[in-house]
Amino acid sequence: MAVRVMVHASVLEGHERDFEAAFAEVTGEVAGTPGHRRDELLRGAQPGSYILLSEWDSKEDFLMWEDDPIHKKTTTPMRPHWGGPVRREIWDVAVSRYEAMGGVR
């Protein structure tokens, strides 16, 4: 079963558009990484509040990418926009409606 990685981040005031553009650039680079399935950027109601959500085949696939030096290089475009500490969580998908329904949406 897949894992979801949630990165909680705050972005500097006035940097929201640049951050969102940088995220789009980064996700284009990450696409095709072994084990990577998809990315989403969630914008919170509080200004500058975001969750970067990615889906991976396994925790090991994600950690292998995160530990690779390419990770830091690939995510560099987002770094100038961070407005504070970044918190990462890895969640196992316990049940997925899509998978439980045999792939029917």
N, CA, C and O of each residue as an XYZ file, in Angstrom:
420
protein
N       0.854     -1.171      0.000
C       0.000      0.000      0.000
C       0.901      1.235      0.000
O       1.994      1.212      0.566
N       0.458      2.270     -0.611
C       1.226      3.498     -0.782
C       1.407      4.264      0.530
O       0.775      3.962      1.543
N       2.287      5.261      0.478
C       2.435      6.205      1.575
C       2.197      7.614      1.039
O       2.408      7.907     -0.138
N       1.757      8.456      1.939
C       1.590      9.874      1.618
C       2.551     10.648      2.504
O       2.677     10.371      3.696
N       3.212     11.601      1.917
C       4.143     12.449      2.651
C       3.540     13.844      2.702
O       3.216     14.433      1.671
N       3.394     14.364      3.919
C       2.854     15.698      4.124
C       3.965     16.592      4.672
O       4.568     16.293      5.703
N       4.220     17.671      3.981
C       5.201     18.648      4.439
C       4.434     19.928      4.752
O       3.868     20.560      3.860
N       4.424     20.297      6.022
C       3.746     21.514      6.474
C       4.766     22.648      6.386
O       5.866     22.553      6.931
N       4.388     23.719      5.694
C       5.332     24.817      5.503
C       4.632     26.161      5.579
O       3.457     26.291      5.236
N       5.370     27.148      6.029
C       4.941     28.534      5.981
C       5.807     29.240      4.963
O       7.010     28.994      4.875
N       5.191     30.114      4.198
C       5.889     30.840      3.144
C       5.935     32.324      3.532
O       4.993     32.851      4.123
N       7.013     32.965      3.199
C       7.164     34.386      3.493
C       6.030     35.194      2.868
O       5.585     34.907      1.757
N       5.576     36.197      3.594
C       4.495     37.059      3.100
C       4.897     37.683      1.763
O       5.999     38.213      1.620
N       4.010     37.613      0.809
C       4.270     38.161     -0.525
C       4.976     37.195     -1.453
O       5.175     37.512     -2.626
N       5.363     36.023     -0.965
C       6.082     35.035     -1.772
C       5.179     33.908     -2.277
O       5.662     32.971     -2.913
N       3.889     33.986     -2.003
C       2.991     32.875     -2.306
C       3.017     32.481     -3.782
O       3.166     31.300     -4.097
N       2.877     33.428     -4.671
C       2.876     33.099     -6.111
C       4.206     32.506     -6.556
O       4.235     31.536     -7.313
N       5.298     33.083     -6.090
C       6.619     32.563     -6.458
C       6.820     31.154     -5.903
O       7.405     30.296     -6.564
N       6.332     30.924     -4.689
C       6.449     29.604     -4.098
C       5.639     28.586     -4.900
O       6.121     27.488     -5.180
N       4.433     28.942     -5.261
C       3.588     28.032     -6.029
C       4.213     27.722     -7.390
O       4.143     26.587     -7.861
N       4.816     28.717     -8.016
C       5.509     28.497     -9.290
C       6.722     27.585     -9.088
O       6.985     26.704     -9.906
N       7.454     27.801     -7.998
C       8.615     26.954     -7.702
C       8.178     25.520     -7.432
O       8.845     24.578     -7.860
N       7.067     25.347     -6.730
C       6.542     24.002     -6.481
C       6.231     23.308     -7.803
O       6.580     22.142     -7.989
N       5.580     24.015     -8.720
C       5.262     23.437    -10.028
C       6.536     23.026    -10.767
O       6.574     21.979    -11.413
N       7.556     23.837    -10.671
C       8.842     23.515    -11.304
C       9.453     22.258    -10.679
O       9.921     21.365    -11.386
N       9.442     22.202     -9.363
C      10.024     21.062     -8.645
C       9.273     19.779     -8.972
O       9.899     18.747     -9.214
N       7.945     19.822     -8.985
C       7.182     18.604     -9.260
C       7.451     18.087    -10.667
O       7.393     16.881    -10.905
N       7.743     18.982    -11.598
C       8.120     18.548    -12.936
C       9.424     17.778    -12.934
O       9.606     16.846    -13.718
N      10.335     18.171    -12.047
C      11.619     17.484    -11.925
C      11.492     16.140    -11.200
O      12.196     15.183    -11.524
N      10.595     16.079    -10.226
C      10.433     14.865     -9.424
C       9.691     13.779    -10.207
O       9.905     12.590     -9.976
N       8.829     14.184    -11.123
C       8.073     13.214    -11.923
C       9.038     12.225    -12.568
O      10.059     12.617    -13.134
N       8.708     10.958    -12.477
C       9.572      9.924    -13.047
C      10.560      9.338    -12.055
O      11.242      8.362    -12.366
N      10.648      9.921    -10.860
C      11.506      9.357     -9.823
C      10.935      8.000     -9.418
O       9.730      7.890     -9.196
N      11.769      6.965     -9.315
C      11.254      5.646     -8.942
C      10.429      5.693     -7.652
O      10.881      6.202     -6.627
N       9.215      5.154     -7.727
C       8.328      5.090     -6.583
C       7.431      6.293     -6.397
O       6.484      6.240     -5.613
N       7.707      7.381     -7.104
C       6.907      8.597     -6.971
C       5.637      8.479     -7.808
O       5.687      8.091     -8.975
N       4.498      8.817     -7.204
C       3.217      8.734     -7.901
C       2.653     10.095     -8.284
O       2.277     10.313     -9.435
N       2.593     11.011     -7.321
C       1.993     12.311     -7.622
C       2.293     13.313     -6.519
O       2.752     12.955     -5.434
N       2.021     14.582     -6.826
C       2.203     15.684     -5.887
C       0.993     16.600     -5.937
O       0.339     16.737     -6.971
N       0.712     17.215     -4.817
C      -0.305     18.254     -4.735
C       0.199     19.329     -3.779
O       0.947     19.047     -2.842
N      -0.220     20.560     -4.030
C       0.088     21.659     -3.121
C      -1.240     22.181     -2.582
O      -2.096     22.632     -3.343
N      -1.399     22.114     -1.269
C      -2.616     22.578     -0.623
C      -2.340     23.914      0.050
O      -1.375     24.050      0.802
N      -3.190     24.900     -0.224
C      -3.041     26.231      0.362
C      -4.048     26.362      1.499
O      -5.241     26.131      1.303
N      -3.575     26.730      2.678
C      -4.441     26.860      3.837
C      -5.192     28.180      3.858
O      -4.905     29.088      3.078
N      -6.158     28.273      4.763
C      -6.932     29.500      4.919
C      -6.076     30.619      5.501
O      -6.314     31.796      5.230
N      -5.075     30.246      6.308
C      -4.169     31.227      6.897
C      -3.127     31.607      5.845
O      -2.498     30.714      5.276
N      -2.921     32.896      5.564
C      -1.961     33.315      4.541
C      -0.575     32.692      4.743
O      -0.039     32.670      5.851
N      -0.024     32.199      3.661
C       1.322     31.634      3.693
C       1.405     30.217      4.224
O       2.502     29.679      4.370
N       0.264     29.600      4.517
C       0.239     28.245      5.071
C      -0.009     27.228      3.956
O      -0.978     27.344      3.205
N       0.876     26.231      3.854
C       0.791     25.228      2.795
C       1.054     23.830      3.335
O       1.733     23.645      4.345
N       0.495     22.855      2.630
C       0.874     21.464      2.803
C       1.280     20.949      1.433
O       0.514     21.030      0.473
N       2.493     20.420      1.353
C       2.972     19.760      0.149
C       2.662     18.282      0.352
O       3.187     17.657      1.273
N       1.825     17.731     -0.493
C       1.373     16.359     -0.343
C       1.891     15.545     -1.516
O       1.648     15.884     -2.674
N       2.603     14.473     -1.212
C       3.077     13.599     -2.284
C       2.711     12.166     -1.956
O       2.534     11.799     -0.794
N       2.603     11.373     -2.994
C       2.273      9.969     -2.839
C       3.401      9.149     -3.437
O       3.902      9.445     -4.522
N       3.794      8.104     -2.702
C       4.900      7.244     -3.093
C       4.475      5.784     -2.978
O       3.556      5.462     -2.224
N       5.127      4.913     -3.708
C       4.846      3.480     -3.622
C       5.136      2.941     -2.227
O       4.426      2.067     -1.730
N       6.193      3.473     -1.596
C       6.581      2.983     -0.271
C       7.374      4.061      0.466
O       7.885      5.006     -0.135
N       7.458      3.892      1.773
C       8.266      4.784      2.598
C       9.730      4.713      2.156
O      10.430      5.725      2.120
N      10.176      3.507      1.823
C      11.576      3.316      1.405
C      11.881      4.092      0.123
O      12.957      4.675     -0.009
N      10.928      4.100     -0.827
C      11.138      4.866     -2.064
C      11.293      6.349     -1.766
O      12.180      7.010     -2.305
N      10.419      6.869     -0.898
C      10.510      8.279     -0.549
C      11.829      8.595      0.140
O      12.517      9.545     -0.234
N      12.185      7.795      1.153
C      13.410      8.061      1.906
C      14.652      7.946      1.039
O      15.619      8.680      1.242
N      14.636      7.032      0.074
C      15.770      6.904     -0.842
C      15.941      8.200     -1.636
O      17.060      8.680     -1.821
N      14.810      8.766     -2.110
C      14.877     10.027     -2.849
C      15.280     11.170     -1.928
O      16.097     12.011     -2.304
N      14.713     11.208     -0.719
C      15.020     12.290      0.212
C      16.492     12.283      0.622
O      17.085     13.344      0.814
N      17.084     11.097      0.759
C      18.486     10.982      1.171
C      19.467     11.204      0.029
O      20.658     11.409      0.263
N      18.975     11.164     -1.199
C      19.832     11.353     -2.371
C      20.192     12.834     -2.499
O      19.324     13.684     -2.302
N      21.435     13.169     -2.821
C      21.817     14.577     -2.995
C      20.958     15.314     -4.030
O      20.850     16.539     -3.976
N      20.351     14.588     -4.967
C      19.502     15.229     -5.977
C      18.283     15.890     -5.330
O      17.734     16.849     -5.872
N      17.859     15.374     -4.165
C      16.704     15.949     -3.460
C      16.937     17.419     -3.145
O      16.101     18.268     -3.454
N      18.065     17.713     -2.537
C      18.360     19.102     -2.166
C      18.465     19.983     -3.409
O      17.957     21.104     -3.434
N      19.124     19.467     -4.427
C      19.272     20.235     -5.671
C      17.914     20.478     -6.322
O      17.628     21.589     -6.770
N      17.089     19.459     -6.375
C      15.793     19.562     -7.033
C      14.861     20.525     -6.310
O      14.109     21.254     -6.958
N      14.895     20.541     -4.990
C      13.964     21.368     -4.219
C      14.485     22.785     -3.944
O      13.807     23.573     -3.284
N      15.662     23.109     -4.434
C      16.260     24.431     -4.207
C      15.351     25.595     -4.610
O      15.327     26.591     -3.886
N      14.606     25.535     -5.714
C      13.774     26.692     -6.084
C      12.735     27.090     -5.032
O      12.297     28.241     -5.017
N      12.336     26.181     -4.165
C      11.341     26.512     -3.143
C      11.969     27.138     -1.899
O      11.307     27.891     -1.184
N      13.210     26.839     -1.642
C      13.843     27.216     -0.371
C      13.864     28.725     -0.056
O      13.693     29.082      1.109
N      14.061     29.615     -1.022
C      14.091     31.046     -0.667
C      12.751     31.586     -0.146
O      12.693     32.693      0.390
N      11.697     30.816     -0.302
C      10.368     31.281      0.064
C       9.890     30.783      1.425
O       8.862     31.238      1.926
N      10.637     29.841      2.032
C      10.229     29.319      3.334
C      10.198     30.447      4.347
O      11.080     31.305      4.355
N       9.174     30.448      5.211
C       9.049     31.485      6.224
C       9.203     30.953      7.631
O       8.866     31.644      8.593
N       9.696     29.757      7.770
C       9.850     29.173      9.093
C      10.184     27.709      8.975
O      10.499     27.220      7.890
N      10.116     27.007     10.088
C      10.457     25.584     10.059
C       9.481     24.789      9.182
O       8.308     25.138      9.050
N       9.991     23.738      8.606
C       9.211     22.844      7.765
C       9.081     21.521      8.525
O      10.068     20.992      9.036
N       7.871     21.000      8.594
C       7.627     19.747      9.324
C       7.134     18.690      8.340
O       6.199     18.926      7.575
N       7.773     17.528      8.371
C       7.427     16.431      7.463
C       6.823     15.272      8.233
O       7.286     14.921      9.318
N       5.766     14.673      7.650
C       5.134     13.492      8.217
C       4.958     12.468      7.101
O       4.657     12.826      5.962
N       5.149     11.194      7.434
C       4.916     10.113      6.480
C       3.765      9.277      7.017
O       3.795      8.809      8.155
N       2.756      9.097      6.185
C       1.545      8.365      6.563
C       1.372      7.162      5.644
O       1.476      7.283      4.423
N       1.108      6.006      6.237
C       0.734      4.827      5.452
C      -0.731      4.970      5.052
O      -1.558      5.395      5.859
N      -1.047      4.620      3.828
C      -2.441      4.608      3.389
C      -3.063      3.322      3.923
O      -2.699      2.229      3.489
N      -3.992      3.446      4.854
C      -4.633      2.284      5.462
C      -5.759      1.756      4.583
O      -5.899      0.547      4.399
N      -6.560      2.671      4.040
C      -7.660      2.315      3.151
C      -7.750      3.399      2.094
O      -7.656      4.589      2.392
N      -7.929      2.976      0.874
C      -8.112      3.920     -0.221
C      -9.404      3.559     -0.934
O      -9.559      2.433     -1.405
N     -10.308      4.480     -1.015
C     -11.581      4.219     -1.676
C     -11.373      3.785     -3.109
O     -12.043      2.869     -3.586
N     -10.457      4.428     -3.797
C     -10.165      4.082     -5.187
C      -9.752      2.625     -5.300
O     -10.282      1.898     -6.140
N      -8.817      2.187     -4.470
C      -8.341      0.798     -4.517
C      -9.402     -0.168     -3.994
O      -9.552     -1.267     -4.528
N     -10.135      0.229     -2.961
C     -11.162     -0.646     -2.391
C     -12.294     -0.900     -3.383
O     -12.977     -1.920     -3.292
N     -12.497      0.013     -4.327
C     -13.553     -0.144     -5.319
C     -13.034     -0.793     -6.592
O     -13.711     -0.774     -7.620
N     -11.866     -1.353     -6.530
C     -11.320     -2.032     -7.702
C     -10.899     -1.084     -8.809
O     -10.895     -1.458     -9.982
N     -10.548      0.136     -8.446
C     -10.078      1.088     -9.437
C     -11.187      1.918    -10.061
O     -10.920      2.709    -10.967
N     -12.419      1.763     -9.607
C     -13.541      2.536    -10.150
C     -13.625      3.853     -9.405
O     -13.601      3.879     -8.175
N     -13.722      4.933    -10.137
C     -13.847      6.260     -9.505
C     -15.295      6.633     -9.332
O     -15.598      7.711     -8.820
